[in-house]
């Protein structure tokens, strides 16, 4: 029965289909594209005839239109996330603001000889506030003050009666007047400036001075204009430098301009009034310098600069005294070999500002340098004739100097090298004996996967004046240096470091022969991410003359982060050699051996809010957060690029971060950048603040700063380097 019903249903369906086809066939046959419309009061329907291909295309189109939407990843990339974070920060405040407050307490026990001992205490406070705006540049306030107590006159410590050593500065930088013209200004305790065309080279320096006044710089793509004025002074005091006024007022104006593609001309005028640091009081000194330089493109690597300097002193009795100086210097490269050369001549009493330039001298120099992946070496020759009255005696002299350094890498794990300095001074008078000195250093280095880096070295001293407050040194040293972790020569954050040194010294200074052992240790360690420990110590016999330090010398330091933004630290410094820079001239710095022992504690509080319009250092794309960067600027006597405990730090040297942010080293050569953007950065030195004849081998040092990490970069100064 069921089968019959199904058959009946199929028959009826076929009949209905046949009737529909029969009704519509005439209309479809008349015109295949003609449309049939069936309408009533409620519905309107259209039918359109299509062939088989069109029908398949319509099906495909319908499938595409009705397909579900594709999956979309809602997770933001690192740059998008960083942009979202900084956008939210911008909503909190219009500009980036940061603050920094630090207080330090210092205690020193100084003993210069058997009969004199002095104990001093210092208490200081340092403050810094930075406000970065989008339209008015960066505004920064820096202030520091310290007060000293001593027992020089009585048994107990008491604060000095004079005023505290205080320094305050207001800076406004990166103020763009037009898209291509920016202004940088400063008010307070600042330093004088030199226009770009007159900046220091390897042997030529006009020097800068500390003043209390104001300065402004305008910089564009092809010109540089600097002007300022202020009362002369020195930065002295501990634990923070404070301004102490001296005699005289300095004013300056200088400009540089790019004449053509490779030529730059520059000039500067300095005027000094009421100057009393010479034989006659109340002098007026006018100085002018003019320079023309040629700098070819990187392919030719050819440079040449001619500089003329003239000064005129007007004494209280209205007498004029004029002096001149001429400097010619240049460099060129042929393949891997670069040549640097120069010549100069200076008449007596040549000043620029308050700086007494090399007076009544003439000389020349030449240096050859080869750079390569396997072999690097440099050698230099200099000749100088001094006609001036040296050390209050009318003794003309000629000095011949020869220096060189070499490094040869045998393979990846083996290398050797060294450095050499020879100097001979001949006096015209028979009363003065000729002076000859020699310093030679040689080493062999190997790297083992299990033991780390080993270095074996030998050092020779012959009549070398290592420090100014002791006899010339003569003797030999042998040393084994072991870097157990083989990462100490890298700039790393939160990476442990351990270097040990064992040696033997054969000292024949002052006609007294002594043989004694030497030892040293350098290390740093992080017990956890908030606590750091570091040390750099050297030991030698108390009567040794072959080093700038005697006995146990160096430093121990520790820092602990109590909470984010609040940290406490302490350090112990033992017998570190002192460096005194000549405040009245650009002569060589004087290093003296010290018998000081000092302890220091500090408490630091810092924070920030808002979005950085110009972060401290260049921001690396895709990175967020900040870290810190510390280090020393030091005299690298053996030219190995690494700082030993007896290699002294250099004070008051200006260190640049990415060319736009700067700090000055303290009395131990230490510098510090806080809140540095994570990523790679470049460190440079302002050579006008480096004492002659010391300089740097490399123009810039690269350093990597990690998130909340502390990177270390020690910057080496070598004699004769360019």
C-alpha positions in Angstrom: 0.0 0.0 0.0 2.8 2.4 0.9 4.6 1.6 -2.3 1.5 2.5 -4.2 1.2 5.8 -2.5 4.8 6.7 -3.3 4.4 5.8 -6.9 1.2 7.9 -7.1 3.1 10.9 -5.5 5.9 10.6 -8.1 3.4 10.5 -11.0 1.6 13.6 -9.7 5.0 15.5 -9.4 6.0 14.6 -12.9 2.6 15.9 -14.2 2.8 19.2 -12.4 6.4 19.8 -13.7 5.3 19.0 -17.3 2.4 21.5 -17.0 4.7 24.3 -15.8 7.2 23.7 -18.6 4.5 23.7 -21.1 3.2 27.0 -19.9 6.5 28.8 -19.7 8.3 27.3 -22.8 6.8 29.8 -25.4 7.8 32.8 -23.4 11.4 31.5 -22.8 11.7 30.6 -26.4 10.7 34.1 -27.6 13.7 35.8 -26.0 16.1 34.1 -23.6 16.9 37.4 -21.8 13.3 38.5 -21.4 12.1 38.8 -17.9 8.8 37.5 -16.6 7.2 39.4 -13.8 4.5 37.9 -11.5 2.9 40.6 -9.3 0.1 40.9 -7.0 -0.7 43.3 -4.3 1.8 41.8 -1.9 4.7 40.1 -3.9 6.9 41.0 -6.9 9.1 38.2 -8.3 11.6 38.3 -11.2 12.9 35.3 -13.1 15.9 35.5 -15.4 17.1 32.8 -17.7 20.9 31.9 -17.5 23.1 29.4 -19.2 25.1 26.7 -17.4 28.3 28.8 -17.1 26.5 31.8 -15.7 24.7 29.5 -13.3 28.0 28.2 -11.9 29.4 31.7 -11.6 26.4 32.8 -9.6 26.8 29.8 -7.3 30.4 30.7 -6.7 29.6 34.3 -6.0 26.9 33.3 -3.5 29.4 31.0 -1.7 31.9 33.9 -1.4 29.4 36.4 -0.1 28.0 34.0 2.5 31.4 32.7 3.7 32.1 33.3 7.4 34.6 36.2 8.2 38.3 35.3 8.5 39.9 35.0 12.0 41.4 38.2 13.3 44.2 38.1 15.9 43.3 40.6 18.6 46.8 40.5 20.3 48.8 43.8 19.7 52.4 43.7 18.4 55.2 45.1 20.5 55.3 48.5 18.7 51.5 48.8 19.0 51.6 47.9 22.7 54.4 50.5 23.3 52.3 53.2 21.4 49.3 52.3 23.5 51.2 52.6 26.7 52.8 55.9 25.8 49.4 57.2 24.6 47.9 56.4 28.0 50.9 58.1 29.7 50.3 61.2 27.6 46.7 61.4 28.9 48.1 61.5 32.4 50.3 64.5 31.8 51.1 66.9 29.0 54.9 66.2 29.1 57.4 63.9 30.6 58.6 64.9 34.1 61.3 63.2 36.2 62.9 64.0 39.5 66.1 62.9 41.2 67.1 63.6 44.9 70.2 62.2 46.4 72.0 62.8 49.7 75.5 61.6 50.5 77.7 61.5 53.6 81.4 61.1 53.4 84.2 60.5 55.9 87.9 60.8 55.0 91.1 60.1 56.9 94.0 61.7 55.0 97.7 61.4 55.9 100.1 63.2 53.7 103.3 62.6 55.8 104.4 61.4 59.2 103.6 64.6 61.0 100.3 65.7 59.4 97.0 63.9 59.5 93.6 65.3 58.7 90.1 63.9 59.2 87.2 65.4 57.2 83.5 64.8 57.0 81.2 65.9 54.2 77.4 66.0 53.9 75.8 66.9 50.6 72.5 67.0 48.7 71.9 66.9 45.0 68.6 67.6 43.2 67.5 67.4 39.6 64.1 68.0 37.9 63.4 67.6 34.2 60.3 68.7 32.3 60.1 67.8 28.7 57.5 69.6 26.5 56.4 69.2 22.9 56.7 72.9 22.0 59.1 74.6 24.4 62.0 72.1 24.6 63.3 70.4 27.7 63.6 72.4 31.0 66.0 71.0 33.6 66.9 72.3 37.1 70.1 71.0 38.7 71.3 71.9 42.2 73.8 70.5 44.6 75.3 71.7 47.9 77.7 70.3 50.4 79.2 71.3 53.7 82.6 70.1 55.1 83.8 69.5 58.7 87.4 68.9 59.7 89.7 68.4 62.6 92.7 70.3 61.3 92.7 72.8 64.1 91.1 70.8 66.8 90.5 67.2 67.9 86.8 66.9 67.1 85.1 67.4 63.7 83.4 70.7 63.3 81.8 72.3 60.2 83.7 75.0 58.4 82.8 78.6 59.1 82.5 79.6 55.5 79.4 79.1 53.3 78.5 75.7 51.9 79.7 74.8 48.4 76.6 75.3 46.3 75.9 75.0 42.6 72.6 75.6 40.7 71.9 75.5 37.0 68.8 76.0 34.8 68.9 74.6 31.3 66.5 74.8 28.4 67.5 72.6 25.4 66.0 71.4 22.1 63.8 74.5 21.7 63.0 74.5 18.0 62.4 78.0 16.7 61.9 76.6 13.2 61.9 73.0 11.9 65.6 73.4 11.2 66.7 75.9 13.9 67.1 74.9 17.5 68.2 76.8 20.6 70.0 75.5 23.8 70.3 77.9 26.8 71.7 77.7 30.3 71.7 80.0 33.3 73.7 79.5 36.5 76.9 77.5 37.1 78.0 76.5 33.6 81.1 76.2 31.5 82.2 78.3 28.6 81.9 76.9 25.1 83.7 76.7 21.8 82.1 76.9 18.4 82.2 73.6 16.4 85.0 74.7 14.1 87.4 75.3 17.0 86.8 72.1 19.0 89.9 70.2 20.3 92.0 67.8 18.2 94.8 65.5 19.3 97.4 68.2 20.0 95.4 71.5 19.9 93.0 72.7 22.6 91.7 76.2 23.5 90.1 74.9 26.7 86.9 75.7 28.5 86.3 77.5 31.8 83.7 77.3 34.7 81.6 80.5 35.1 78.5 81.6 36.9 76.4 83.3 34.2 74.4 82.6 31.1 75.0 81.1 27.6 72.9 80.4 24.5 73.6 78.2 21.4 71.7 78.4 18.1 72.3 75.4 15.8 71.1 74.7 12.3 72.0 72.3 9.5 75.0 74.4 8.3 75.9 76.8 11.1 76.5 77.0 14.8 76.4 80.2 17.0 77.4 80.3 20.7 77.5 83.3 23.1 77.6 83.8 26.8 79.1 85.6 29.8 79.8 85.0 33.5 82.0 85.3 36.5 85.0 82.9 36.6 85.1 80.2 39.2 86.0 76.6 40.1 83.9 73.6 40.9 85.2 72.3 44.3 83.9 70.5 47.3 82.9 67.0 48.4 80.9 64.9 48.1 79.4 67.3 45.5 81.1 70.0 43.6 80.1 73.6 44.5 80.9 76.8 42.7 83.7 79.0 44.2 84.2 82.3 42.6 87.7 83.4 41.4 88.8 86.6 39.8 87.6 87.9 36.4 84.6 87.9 34.1 84.6 86.0 30.8 82.4 86.7 27.8 82.5 84.9 24.4 80.8 84.8 21.0 81.7 82.3 18.3 80.2 81.0 15.1 80.8 78.3 12.5 79.4 78.1 9.0 79.6 75.5 6.2 80.8 77.4 3.1 80.6 74.6 0.6 80.2 70.8 0.7 83.5 70.2 2.4 84.7 73.6 3.8 83.8 75.0 7.2 84.9 78.4 8.6 84.7 79.4 12.3 85.7 82.3 14.5 85.4 83.1 18.2 86.2 86.1 20.4 86.7 85.8 24.1 87.1 88.8 26.5 88.4 88.5 30.0 88.1 91.4 32.5 89.6 91.9 36.0 91.9 88.9 35.5 94.4 88.5 38.4 96.0 85.0 37.9 99.1 86.4 36.4 102.0 88.7 37.4 100.0 91.9 37.1 96.6 92.5 38.7 93.4 93.7 37.0 94.3 92.7 33.5 92.1 92.7 30.5 92.7 89.9 28.0 91.1 89.9 24.5 91.5 86.7 22.5 90.4 85.8 19.0 90.6 82.5 17.1 89.9 81.8 13.4 89.8 78.3 11.8 89.3 77.1 8.2 88.9 73.3 7.7 88.4 70.9 4.9 86.7 67.6 5.4 86.3 65.3 2.5 83.8 62.5 2.2 84.2 59.2 4.0 85.6 57.5 0.9 88.6 59.9 0.6 88.9 60.5 4.4 91.0 63.6 4.1 91.0 66.4 6.7 92.9 69.6 7.0 92.5 72.5 9.5 94.4 75.8 9.9 93.9 77.8 13.1 95.2 81.2 14.0 95.0 82.5 17.6 95.9 86.0 18.9 95.6 87.5 22.4 96.1 91.0 23.7 96.7 91.8 27.4 96.0 95.3 28.7 97.5 95.8 32.1 96.4 98.3 34.8 98.9 100.8 33.4 97.3 100.6 30.0 100.2 98.7 28.3 99.4 96.2 25.6 101.1 92.8 25.2 100.2 90.8 22.1 100.9 87.1 21.4 100.1 84.8 18.4 99.8 81.2 17.7 99.4 79.1 14.5 98.3 75.5 14.2 98.1 73.3 11.1 96.8 69.8 11.4 95.4 67.2 9.1 94.8 63.5 8.3 94.3 61.2 5.3 93.8 57.5 4.8 95.3 55.1 2.2 93.7 51.7 2.4 93.8 50.5 6.0 96.5 53.0 6.9 95.7 56.5 8.3 98.1 59.3 8.8 97.7 62.2 11.2 100.1 65.1 11.2 100.5 68.7 12.5 102.7 71.6 13.3 102.4 74.6 15.6 104.2 77.7 16.8 103.3 79.9 19.8 104.8 83.1 21.1 105.1 83.9 24.8 102.0 84.6 27.0 99.3 83.4 24.5 95.9 83.2 26.2 92.5 82.1 25.2 90.1 83.2 27.9 91.9 82.4 31.1 93.8 79.5 29.6 97.5 79.9 29.0 98.3 78.0 25.8 101.7 76.3 25.1 103.8 79.4 25.5 106.9 80.2 23.3 106.9 76.7 21.9 107.1 75.2 18.4 106.8 71.6 17.3 105.4 69.0 15.0 104.0 65.5 15.2 103.1 62.6 12.9 101.1 59.4 13.6 100.5 56.2 11.6 97.6 53.9 12.4 96.6 50.6 10.8 93.1 49.1 11.5 92.3 45.5 10.7 90.5 42.5 12.0 93.7 40.7 12.8 96.5 43.3 13.0 96.1 46.7 14.6 99.0 49.1 15.3 99.9 52.7 15.7 103.1 54.7 16.0 103.8 58.3 16.5 106.7 60.8 16.6 106.7 64.2 18.1 109.3 67.0 18.4 108.9 70.1 20.6 111.2 73.0 21.3 110.6 75.0 24.4 112.2 78.5 24.4 110.4 79.8 27.4 111.8 80.2 30.9 111.0 76.8 32.3 110.6 76.4 36.1 112.0 79.9 36.7 115.2 79.1 35.0 116.3 80.4 31.6 116.7 76.9 30.1 115.8 76.2 26.5 115.0 72.6 25.9 114.1 70.2 23.1 111.9 67.1 23.7 111.7 64.1 21.4 108.9 61.6 21.9 108.2 58.2 20.3 105.2 56.0 21.1 103.4 53.1 19.6 101.0 50.2 20.3 100.3 46.9 18.6 97.7 44.1 18.8 97.9 40.9 16.7 95.2 38.3 16.9 96.6 34.9 16.0 93.2 33.2 16.0 90.0 33.5 17.8 91.5 32.5 21.2 95.1 33.8 21.0 96.6 37.3 20.7 99.5 39.4 21.7 100.4 43.0 21.8 101.9 45.9 23.8 102.7 49.6 23.9 105.9 51.7 24.1 106.7 55.3 25.1 110.1 56.9 24.8 110.9 60.5 25.7 114.1 62.4 25.7 114.6 66.1 26.8 117.8 67.9 26.1 118.7 71.2 27.8 120.9 73.9 26.2 122.6 74.7 29.5 125.3 72.4 30.9 123.8 72.9 34.4 120.8 70.7 33.5 121.2 67.0 32.7 119.4 65.4 29.8 116.4 63.5 30.9 115.3 60.2 29.3 112.3 58.0 30.2 110.9 54.7 28.9 107.7 52.8 29.4 107.2 49.5 27.7 104.3 47.0 28.1 103.9 43.6 26.4 101.4 40.8 26.8 100.2 37.4 25.5 96.5 36.5 25.9 94.6 33.2 25.4 91.0 32.2 25.9 90.1 28.7 27.3 86.5 27.4 27.3 86.9 26.1 30.8 89.2 28.6 32.5 88.3 31.9 30.7 90.7 34.6 29.5 94.4 34.5 30.7 96.9 37.3 30.1 100.6 37.2 30.9 102.4 40.6 30.8 105.7 42.3 31.5 106.2 46.1 32.1 109.4 48.0 32.1 109.9 51.5 33.7 113.0 53.6 33.2 113.1 57.0 34.9 109.4 57.4 34.5 107.6 60.1 36.4 104.5 58.2 37.4 103.3 60.6 40.2 104.3 64.2 40.9 104.9 63.8 44.6 107.5 61.1 44.4 110.8 60.1 42.7 110.9 58.8 39.1 110.2 55.1 38.9 112.7 52.5 37.6 112.0 48.8 37.6 110.2 45.8 36.1 106.8 44.1 36.7 105.5 40.7 35.7 101.8 39.8 36.1 99.3 37.0 35.4 95.8 38.3 34.9 92.9 35.8 34.9 89.3 36.6 33.8 87.6 33.6 35.2 84.2 34.3 33.6 85.5 35.8 30.3 82.8 38.5 30.1 84.6 41.3 31.8 85.7 43.0 28.6 82.1 43.2 27.5 79.5 45.8 28.5 76.8 43.7 30.0 74.0 44.2 32.5 73.6 42.1 35.7 76.4 39.8 34.6 78.9 38.6 37.2 82.6 39.4 36.8 85.7 38.1 38.4 89.3 39.0 37.5 92.3 38.2 39.6 95.9 39.4 39.2 99.2 38.0 40.6 102.5 39.7 40.0 106.1 40.3 41.0 107.7 43.7 41.0 111.5 44.4 40.9 111.8 48.0 42.0 115.1 49.9 41.6 113.8 53.5 42.1 115.9 56.0 44.0 119.0 53.7 44.0 117.1 51.2 46.3 116.4 47.7 45.1 113.3 45.9 46.4 111.4 42.8 45.2 107.9 42.4 46.3 104.6 40.6 45.3 101.6 42.4 43.9 98.0 41.2 43.7 94.6 42.5 42.5 91.0 41.6 42.2 88.1 43.1 40.3 84.6 41.7 40.5 80.9 42.4 40.6 78.0 40.3 41.6 74.2 40.5 41.9 72.8 38.4 44.8 69.4 39.3 43.4 68.0 41.8 40.9 67.8 44.6 43.5 71.3 44.2 45.1 74.7 44.7 43.5 78.2 44.3 44.8 81.5 45.5 43.1 85.2 45.7 44.0 88.4 46.8 42.4 91.5 46.4 44.7 95.3 46.3 44.2 98.0 45.4 46.7 101.7 46.2 46.6 104.5 46.9 49.0 104.1 50.1 50.9 107.5 51.3 49.6 106.8 50.5 45.9 107.3 53.3 43.4 106.2 51.5 40.2 102.5 52.4 40.6 100.4 55.4 41.4 99.1 53.7 44.5 100.9 52.0 47.5 99.7 49.3 49.9 96.1 48.3 49.5 94.3 50.6 47.1 91.0 50.6 45.2 87.3 50.6 46.1 84.4 48.5 47.4 80.8 49.4 46.6 77.3 48.1 47.1 73.8 49.3 46.1 70.4 48.0 47.2 67.0 49.0 45.8 64.6 49.3 48.7 61.5 50.0 46.6 61.2 51.0 42.9 62.7 54.5 42.8 64.4 54.3 46.2 67.9 52.9 46.6 70.7 53.0 49.2 74.4 52.5 48.7 77.8 52.6 50.3 81.4 52.6 49.2 84.9 52.4 50.6 87.8 54.0 48.8 91.4 53.3 49.7 94.6 55.2 48.7 93.3 56.1 45.2 95.6 58.4 43.3 94.5 62.0 42.9 94.4 64.0 39.6 94.6 67.8 39.6 93.8 69.6 36.5 95.6 72.9 35.8 93.0 75.6 36.3 95.1 78.2 34.4 96.0 76.5 31.2 95.6 73.3 29.2 98.7 71.6 30.3 99.1 68.0 31.3 97.2 66.9 34.4 99.2 66.2 37.6 98.7 62.9 39.3 99.8 62.5 42.9 99.9 59.4 45.2 97.3 59.4 48.0 97.2 58.0 51.5 93.5 58.7 51.9 90.9 56.3 53.2 87.3 57.3 52.8 83.8 55.8 53.4 80.6 57.1 51.8 76.9 56.4 52.1 74.1 57.7 50.0 70.3 57.6 49.7 68.7 58.2 46.2 65.1 58.8 45.3 63.9 59.1 41.7 60.7 58.9 39.7 59.0 60.1 36.6 55.5 60.5 35.1 54.1 61.3 31.6 55.3 60.5 28.1 58.9 61.1 27.0 59.0 63.6 24.2 62.7 63.1 24.0 63.8 60.2 26.2 67.2 60.0 27.8 69.1 58.4 25.0 67.8 57.2 21.7 64.7 54.9 22.0 65.1 51.5 20.2 62.1 50.5 18.2 60.0 47.9 20.0 61.6 48.4 23.4 60.1 49.9 26.6 61.4 50.8 30.0 64.7 52.2 31.2 68.0 51.1 32.9 71.1 52.9 34.1 74.7 53.4 32.8 77.8 53.9 34.9 81.5 53.9 34.4 84.9 55.7 34.8 87.0 57.9 32.6 90.6 56.9 33.3 94.2 57.2 32.2 95.0 54.0 30.4 98.7 53.8 31.0 99.3 50.4 29.3 96.8 51.1 26.5 95.0 47.8 26.9 91.5 49.4 27.1 90.8 48.0 30.6 90.9 49.8 33.9 93.2 48.4 36.6 92.9 49.6 40.2 96.0 51.8 40.0 94.9 53.5 36.8 93.5 56.8 38.0 90.2 58.3 37.1 90.0 61.8 35.5 87.8 64.4 37.1 85.6 67.0 35.4 85.4 65.3 32.0 82.2 65.8 30.1 80.6 62.5 28.9 77.9 62.6 26.1 75.2 60.0 25.7 74.0 59.8 22.1 75.4 63.2 21.5 72.6 65.0 23.4 72.8 64.3 27.1 75.9 65.0 29.2 77.3 64.6 32.7 80.7 65.4 34.2 82.8 62.9 36.1 83.4 63.4 39.8 86.8 63.7 41.5 87.4 60.0 41.0 86.5 60.0 37.3 83.1 58.4 37.9 80.0 59.2 35.8 76.4 58.0 35.9 73.4 58.2 33.6 70.0 57.4 35.2 66.7 56.5 33.4 68.4 55.5 30.2 66.1 54.1 27.5 66.7 50.4 26.9 68.6 49.4 23.8 71.9 50.4 22.2 73.6 53.8 22.9 76.8 55.6 22.0 79.1 57.3 24.5 81.5 60.2 23.5 83.8 62.5 25.4 84.0 66.3 25.1 87.7 66.4 24.3 87.9 70.1 25.3 87.5 68.9 28.9 90.3 66.2 28.5 93.8 67.4 29.6 96.5 67.3 26.9 98.2 65.3 25.7 95.7 62.6 26.6 93.0 61.7 24.1 90.9 58.7 22.9 91.5 56.0 20.3 87.8 55.6 19.3 85.4 58.4 18.7 82.5 56.6 20.3 81.8 53.5 22.4 78.7 51.4 21.9 76.8 50.1 25.0 73.6 48.0 25.5 71.2 48.9 28.3 68.7 46.3 29.4 65.4 46.8 31.2 66.1 47.7 34.8 69.7 46.7 34.2 72.9 48.5 35.0 75.4 48.7 32.2 79.1 49.6 32.8 81.4 51.3 30.2 84.9 52.5 31.2 86.3 55.1 28.8 90.1 55.0 28.3 92.4 57.9 27.7 95.8 57.3 26.1 98.7 59.5 25.4 99.3 60.4 21.8 96.0 58.9 20.6 93.8 60.7 18.2 
